[in-house]
């Protein structure tokens, strides 16, 4: 995997496209920080590639939510506590005209 700045992407686009054609993955950086990912794909593989990226993002999000729950001790809640929490939120929404 190679890193390319936004400036390099604009000024050296031919080289960037050549790298992509060979299957190399490129991380586009802006102000020294990762901003975007460029990967080569074939038209027939586009949906499969997008699904793989979305699946990984979803898994990372679930992992982050799990870590957050563990930090706050929410992973030890009983079903009765969870049901009570849900009921309380629903009650608050009804009272606020939420639904």
C-alpha positions as CSV (number, residue, x, y, z in Angstrom):
1,X,0.0,0.0,0.0
2,X,1.3,3.4,-1.0
3,X,0.5,6.9,0.3
4,X,-0.3,9.7,-2.1
5,X,-1.0,13.3,-1.2
6,X,-4.0,15.2,-2.7
7,X,-1.4,17.4,-4.5
8,X,0.4,14.3,-6.0
9,X,-3.0,13.0,-7.1
10,X,-3.6,16.1,-9.1
11,X,-0.1,16.7,-10.5
12,X,1.0,13.1,-11.1
13,X,-2.3,11.4,-11.9
14,X,-0.9,9.3,-14.7
15,X,1.5,7.6,-12.2
16,X,-1.3,7.1,-9.7
17,X,-3.5,5.4,-12.4
18,X,-0.6,3.2,-13.4
19,X,-0.2,2.0,-9.8
20,X,-3.9,1.3,-9.5
21,X,-3.8,-0.7,-12.8
22,X,-1.2,-3.0,-11.3
23,X,-3.5,-3.7,-8.4
24,X,-1.8,-1.5,-5.8
25,X,-3.9,0.1,-3.1
26,X,-3.4,3.8,-2.5
27,X,-4.2,5.9,0.5
28,X,-4.8,9.5,-0.3
29,X,-3.6,11.9,2.4
30,X,-4.7,15.4,3.1
31,X,-2.8,17.5,5.5
32,X,-0.7,14.4,6.3
33,X,-3.7,12.3,7.4
34,X,-5.4,9.5,5.6
35,X,-8.4,10.8,3.7
36,X,-9.5,8.2,1.1
37,X,-8.6,4.8,-0.3
38,X,-8.2,4.0,-4.0
39,X,-8.4,0.4,-5.0
40,X,-8.4,-1.1,-8.5
41,X,-11.5,-3.0,-9.4
42,X,-13.1,-4.5,-12.5
43,X,-16.6,-3.7,-13.5
44,X,-17.7,-7.3,-12.8
45,X,-16.2,-7.1,-9.3
46,X,-17.5,-3.6,-8.3
47,X,-20.4,-4.7,-6.2
48,X,-18.3,-7.5,-4.5
49,X,-15.6,-5.0,-3.7
50,X,-18.1,-2.4,-2.3
51,X,-19.7,-5.1,-0.2
52,X,-16.4,-6.2,1.3
53,X,-15.5,-2.6,2.2
54,X,-18.9,-2.0,3.7
55,X,-18.8,-5.3,5.6
56,X,-15.5,-4.4,7.2
57,X,-16.7,-0.9,8.1
58,X,-19.7,-2.4,9.7
59,X,-17.6,-5.0,11.7
60,X,-15.4,-2.2,12.9
61,X,-18.4,-0.1,14.0
62,X,-19.9,-3.1,15.9
63,X,-16.5,-3.7,17.6
64,X,-16.3,0.0,18.6
65,X,-19.8,-0.2,20.0
66,X,-18.9,-3.3,22.0
67,X,-15.8,-1.7,23.4
68,X,-17.9,1.4,24.4
69,X,-20.5,-0.8,26.1
70,X,-17.7,-2.7,28.0
71,X,-16.2,0.6,29.2
72,X,-19.5,1.8,30.5
73,X,-20.4,-1.6,32.0
74,X,-23.4,-1.9,29.7
75,X,-22.4,-5.4,28.7
76,X,-23.4,-6.7,32.1
77,X,-27.0,-5.4,31.9
78,X,-29.8,-8.0,32.4
79,X,-32.7,-8.4,30.0
80,X,-35.0,-6.8,32.6
81,X,-32.7,-3.8,32.8
82,X,-32.5,-3.5,29.0
83,X,-36.3,-3.7,28.7
84,X,-36.7,-1.1,31.4
85,X,-34.3,1.2,29.6
86,X,-36.2,0.8,26.3
87,X,-39.5,1.4,28.0
88,X,-38.1,4.6,29.6
89,X,-36.8,6.0,26.3
90,X,-40.2,5.2,24.6
91,X,-42.0,7.0,27.4
92,X,-39.8,10.0,27.1
93,X,-40.3,10.1,23.3
94,X,-44.1,9.8,23.7
95,X,-44.1,12.7,26.2
96,X,-42.0,14.8,23.9
97,X,-44.2,14.0,20.9
98,X,-41.5,11.9,19.3
99,X,-44.0,9.3,18.1
